[in-house]
Amino acid sequence: MKSVRKYLSSEEAIILGLDPRPNEKFRTKARYRIPEEDWNNIQRSREKDNVRKFVETQKKYDKDGQLVSTVEKLQADPIDIPEDFEVIKVSTSKTTGQQWVQYAKKKVNLEDKIEELRDRLIEDLKAYSPAYPTIKRNKSEDSYCLVLDPADIHIGKLATSFETGVDYNSQIAVKRVKEGVQGILDKASGFDIDKIIFIGGNDILHTDTPQRKTTSGTPQDTEGMWYNNFLTAKQLYVDVLEMLITVADVEFVFNPSNHDYMTGFMLADVIKTHFRLSKNISFDCSIAHRKYSTYGSSLIGTTHGDGAKQVDLGQLMSIEAKEYWAASEHRYFYTHHVHHKTAKDYINVTVESLRSPSPADSWHHRNGYVNKAAVEGFIHSKTQGQVARLTHFF
């Protein structure tokens, strides 16, 4: 049976047959791990305490029209405090003796939400920990590497056709990525692919806080709760990688990014854990901002693109990947972040920024930052470097 960690009063702990614990600092309760069914019973028992009597209602709203607090004047008829509200004050008039009860939305405890998400992920991994069979491949001299890079997916992002001309949400994001990956595989079917470098991260998630903001605090247009979007992104990566390992061995490379610097890293680590029993996939999930892979005579760098300038990437590659630099004849850097296509040959490296399956939201559309949505892939030869670019447009 699934268990949860929740705060209980001493009386509630005794009812559940637990030994009461000292209250945590700055709290009137202590935290216990209990079966989910017991927690549901505790919640139902607490709801009975929220019955109040009233005559008149005064409500306060924020600038967005959301209810933030309610004051009920007490009298004969009972009411139920809404499930997501809590009583914060009861006032009594010294002259008339009448009373008012004020209640407001419960404050979300971020620590509890993170623990709840962590526990859910652990339970998921325990329930579904596949022992992937090892796939043996036939080696070929005339084979190729597919660099597959669904960039800047932004799960949780909201755009409406009424304003921007294009709808976009988490469900559309998932559909586009799966369609785009399959489209790239179809276009690559004429090549003998013996390795796939899959680039993950790069704003896979649209926000990094419960307040619907990026890591640095920039507000975003969003849909869905942050934890639901995290789980949606997790399942998307699992589905895509399970598809890819049937084609060739996969190297998963994580690029940290500006929208989801923290949750993107946690997601990559969860995916690595999920595939820990597979011998046909390897992972580079460090927090390093620039990653390097090799294939034949190619040295391939990837980065999100919000940090070092493109003109400096070749020099950084020669320092950070110096053990591969001298052995390589063809050098490339694939970048992201700007959602549109650029490509330039520098003296010692070719730098390309990639298209995104994510369209412009309200702010970007208003300011004219409109992109051509697509998923891209690149074919690398063992000896000739990049020999083909593959694009699946939406």
N, C-alpha and C positions, 0 to 999 in steps of 0.2 A: 504494500500500500504506500502511496506517495506521502511524504512527510513535508511539513513546512515549518519555518522558524517564525514565531509570532510572539508579541508581547501579551502577557497575561497578568492579571492581578493575583494576589496570594489566594483569594477565595476561589478564583477560577482554576488555579493550579491544583488546589486541594480537591475540587470536584472531579478533576481528571485523574486523581490518584498520584499526583506528582508532589515531590517535596518542594515547598516554597523556597524561592531564592531571594537574596537581597535585591532590592530595586537597583536598576542601573543608574549611573550618575545622571542627574537632571531629569529623571523619569520617575513615574509613580508605579512602574511595572517592571518586571524582569522578562527576559526572552527565553522561550523554551522551544524545543523541537517536538512537534506533536503530529499525529496523523491528520491528514487533510479533512477527514470526516469529523474529527473532534473540533477542528477549527471552525467548520461550518456550523456545528452545534453551538459553539461559543458565540458566533456572530448572531445567530438567531436569538439567543438568550439576551444579548445586549440590545437588540432592537426593541425588546419589551420595555427597556428603561427609557426609550426615547419618546414614549407617548406623553403628549402635553395637551393642555386645554387652551382654547383661544377664542377670541371674538373678532379680531381685526389683524390684517396682515400688512406689513410695510416691507417692501423689497428694495434692495440696492443692486444696481447693475454697473458693470465696467463700461469702458468706452466702446467695446465690441458688442455690447448688448448681452453679455454673459452674466447670469445671476451670481453675485458674490456673497450676499448675506440676506437674511430674512428675520424680521422681528414679529413675533406673534403675541398679541395681547391676550392674557390668560382669562378664560372663563369656563363655560360649561362643556362645550363640545370637544371631544378628544381629536387630536391629529397625530400623524406619524411623521417624525423627522425623516426626510429622505435619506436613503442608504449612504449616499456619499457626502452627507452633511453631519455636523456635530454641534451640540449645544456649547456655546462659548460664554454666555452670560444670562443671568436671570435678575431682573430689576423689580423692586417693589416701591410703589409710590407711598411716601410718608403721609400724604394728606388723604388719599382715597383708599389706600390699601390694595389697589389693583396691581397686577404683576404683568411683566413682559418677559418672554424668553427669546433670546437672540441666538440664531444658529448660522453657521457659515460652512462653506465647503471644507472637507477634511484636507489637511496639508499632506501632500505626498512625501513619504519618507524615502528619499533616494537610496539610502543604504538598504532598506528593505526590498525595494524594487530590483536593485542589482543582485542581491542575494537570491531573490525569487527567480530571476532570469538565470543565474548561475546554476541553481538547483534544477531548474527545468532542463537546461542544457545537459547537465550530468545525467539526469534521468533518461533523456533522449539517447545519449551515447550508450548508456547501459542497455537500453531496450533495443537499440539498433547499432550493433557493432559488427558490421559484416566482415567475414574472413574472405576477402577478395581472392579468387584463385589466381595464381601467377600465370600470366600469358607469355608463352615463349614465342619470340619473333625470329623470322628468318632474316639474316643479315644480307644486305645488298650493297655493292659498290656504287651503284647508280641510284642512290636514295637521297631524300631531301628532308629538311626540317621545316615545319609549319610554325610560325610565330603567330599565335592567335590572341587578339587583344581587344576584347569588348570594353572600351574605355569610358569612364565617367558615366556610369549607369544611373547613379543618384536614386536609389530605391527610397521611397518616401517623398519624393518631389511631386508637386502638384502644378499642372498647367491645364487650363481649360480652353477649348476651342472658341468659346464665346469671346475671350479676350485675345488669345494668341494665335488662333486658327488651328491649333493642334491640341488634342487631349493627351495628358501623360499622368500616370499614377503608378503605383507599385505593380499592379497586375499587368499593365501595358509594358512596363520595364521588363518584367520576367518574360513575357511573350516575345518581346523584341530580341532579347539576348538569345533565347533558345532558337528563334527563327534565324537570327544572324549567324550564330555558331554553325547551325546546320547548313546555311547558305554558303559559308566559307568552306566547310568540309566538302560540299558538293562541287564547288569550283576547284578545289584542290584534288579532286578524285583522279585526275590525269597524272598526278605525280605519285611516286612511290615514297610515302611519308614514313620515316622510321623514328621521328622524334617530334613532339609538339611542345613548344614553350608557351605556356598559358600565363598571361600577365593578369594578376588579380590586384585588388585594391583600387587605387585611382578613383576615389569618391564612389565606391560601390554603394555607400550609404549617404543620404543627403544631409543628415544632421548628426550631431555628436552629444547633444544634451537633451534632457526632458523638456527644456524650454523651447525646443524646436529651433535651435541655433547651431551654427557650425562650431568647430573647435574654438575659434577665436571670438565667438559671440555674435556673429552676423545672423539676424533673423531670416528665416526662410519660409516660403510657401510650401506647406506640407500636407500630407494626408496619412492617416494611420498613426498608431502609437509607436514610439521609438523601438520598443522591444519586439513588437510584431514585425516591424520592418527588418530588424536584425535577423529574426528567424526566417523571414522570407528570403533574405539574401543568403543565409546559410543553406537553405534547401535548393536555391538556384545553383549555387556553386557545386553542391553535391550532385545534382542532376547533370550539369554540364560536364563535370569531371568523369562521372561514370560513363557518359557518352564517349568522351575522348579516349579513355584508356582502352576502349575496344578497337581504336584505330591505330594507336602507337603509344609508346611510353611517354609519360607527361612529366615535364619539369614545371612546377607551379612557382611563380616568382611574384612576391608581394611588393607593391609600391605604396608606402604610406602617403597620405594626401591631406589636403587642408580642410575638407568638409568633415572628415571622420577619422582624424588622427588616432584617437583612442579606440573607438569601436571597430574601426577597420582592422587594426592590429589584432584585437581580440577575435574578430571573425576569422582572420587568416589562421590563427592558432587553433581555433575550434575545427576548421577544415583539415588542418594537418593532423589533429588528433583523430578525426573521423576516419581518415585513410591510413592510419598508422599500420594496419595489417596488410596493406597492398604493397607488393614489390615492384609494381609498374608505374609508380608515381613518386617523385621526390619533391622536396619543398625547400624554398628559401624564404622564410617568413621573418627575417630579422627586421629591425626598425630602421636599418640603413636607408638613406634617401635615394641612393643610386645602387642598382644591382647589375651584375655582369654575368653573362652566360656565353658559352662557346659552342660552335658547331663547325666542324671542319676548319676551314681557314677564316671563318667569321668570328669576330668578337662583337657581341650584342649587348649594349647597355640599355637600361630602362630606368625612367624616373618620372615622377608625376608631372613636373614642369613648373611648379610654383616656387622653386628655389633658385638653383644656379642658372645663369644665363646660357642660352644655347651655344653661343660662341665659345664658352669656357668648357663645354662638356668633353671635347676631345682631349684637352690638356688634363682634365680631371681623370678621364679614363686612363691616360698614360701613366698616371701616378697610382690610382686606386686599383687598377688591374694590370700592373706592370708585369706580372708573371705571364700573362697571356698576350700582352701588347706586342712583343717582339715576334711571337709565333704566328700572329694573325696578319693576313693580307687585306682583309675587308673589315671595316669597322663601322658600326651603326649605333645610333641612339634613338630610341623610340620614346617620345614624350606625350603628355596628355594635357589636361587642365583647361585648354582654350576651346575645346570642342570643335575645332575646324582644322582643315588640312593645310599644312605647310611642309615643305621639304627643301633642304639646302645642303649642298656639298661644301664642307669646310676643307681645310688643307689635309686633315688627317681623319675626318669622320663625316659621315652623312647623318644629318639630324632631321627627323620627321616628327611632326605632331599629328595626332590621330583624330579622326572624326569620332563622334559620340552617338549612341542610339537615343540619347536624351535631347529633346527639343528645348527651345527657349521658354523660360517661365515668364511671369509677369514683368519682373524688373529687367531681365535681359531683352525681352521683346520691346519694352518701352524705350530702351536705350539703343535699339537697333542691332543687338548682338544675336543675330539669327543664323543658325547653322544648318547644314545639310546632314540630317541624321543618318548614321550608318555604323556598321561593325566592319573592322578591317583585319586582314591577315596578310602575312608575307611568307613567301617561299624562299628558303635559303639552300643553295647548292653546297656540297662539301668543298668545292674548289672555286666557284665563281661568285660567291657571296649571294646577295639578294637578286633573284632572277625573275620574281613575279610579285605583283601587288594584287591582292584580292579584296573586293569591296562588295558588301551586301547593303544596298540602300533601302530605306523605308519610305 
